[in-house]
Amino acid sequence: SNWTPNSVPDATHGAIIPNTYTTPYAPTLPPSATCKSIQLNAGALLNAATSGGTLTITGANAAWNAETGAVFNANTSQVIFNADALTAGNTSITGTTGFYDVSIANGTLLRPASNSYTRINGTLTIYGTLAAATNENTFEFTSNSSQNIPNPNGSTAGYHNLVLSGSGTKNLPATLNIVDKFINNTTDAGTVNAGSGTVLFNGNAIYDHVISGTTSTTFNNVICDNPGHTISVENNISINGSLEITSGSILDLKTNTLSGTLSSISGTGTIKTQNTGSTPIPASKTWTGLVDYNGTVAQTVVAGTYTDLTIENIAGATAGGDLTVNGILNLAVNNPGATKGLFDTDIYTLNMGAVNTLASTTTGIGDVTGIVKRAHTFEGNTVY
């Protein structure tokens, strides 16, 4: 009797929940319910069953619409989106909603609307298709218990923005695609479990990326594959597997550190660092692309083997150990003083190219102060 018209919503009828200040009722769902759609008006309140409970949504288009200020008290309920994409069309979530469990039924295509914000405090199960990367939207996994993070399987795989929060372990999938932002707001650095998986940052040549949050993240494998765009790092990160930066892609560490065992490094893209510590990136590694020290306070160039090395720090940089440059050493700005070059090798040696390799070159307007060596075996009766 509290519904207008006087009937309970079902698979062919949607439900509109009005502002709680305009009605004496704040509906509570029964243990099992089905309706075509849910619209939560501004200021609306919808309560799930106190424990468990299932709500099945059968409609397409904006089948779940939460206006500003609307609240869904999910408790431990499950919301199932079950609209056959071939007959009913695609379905979507609009607005900001906190769910517990969400399930996408086989044959259903769920595409979150632009600017929607979906929180999951339980489990996200994908039997059909979740196109979470198509529009600019955010998924946040919030539980204080362990959660498995699935990789959405739309035509563009992955999440547009992914936020991890709460104290529960977040288990990443074998492959996790991020189109825009990866934000780690969990309670400590060990909460995100990368396992043996790979995180792929691919903005489809449209979006820059951000790796940020209140907590540093330890990844296993990372691929930066977004030519012409930048992956900006707003917190320290660690990589214990492989790092690949494809040609034209930029991993900008800013003042943060990249640490970890880094079992392999590949790709010809760029790493930028403004960190002033002794190890802004791991030492004794072979860097296959360009490493650019571009801070404004004097920096340390870590020991290792560089394909291309650029120093564009007006305060200069000092070697932290022996290093080799096999490609181009670009001393991009003026020396910091009249008696010291832009790059100071200190007590260490700068090796220009491997033995018997003459491919390494120097460019730019700065100089090197210290020991520079190019090793070559000279043969008699040969003109050099």
Buried (B, 14 or more C-beta within 10 A) or exposed (E): EEEEEEEEBEEEBBBBBBBBEEBEEBBBBEEEBBBBBBBBBEBBBBBBBEEBBBBBBBBBBBBBBBBEBBBBBBBBBBBBBBBBBEEBBBBBBBBBBBBBBBBBBEBBBBBBBEEBBBBBBBBBBBEBBBBBBBBBBBBBBBBEEEBBBBBBBBEBBBBBBBBBBBEBBBBBBEBBBBBBBBBBBBEEBEBBBBEEBBBBBBBEEEBBBBBBBEBBBBBBBBBBBBBEBBBBBBBBBBBBBBBBBBEBBBBBBBBBBBBBEBEEBBBBBBBBBBBBEEBBBBBEBBBBBBBBBBBEEBBBBBBBBBBBBBBBBBBBBBBBBBBBBBBBBBBBBEBBEEEBBBBBBBEBBBBBBBEEBEEBEBEBEBBBBBBBEBEEEEEEEEEE
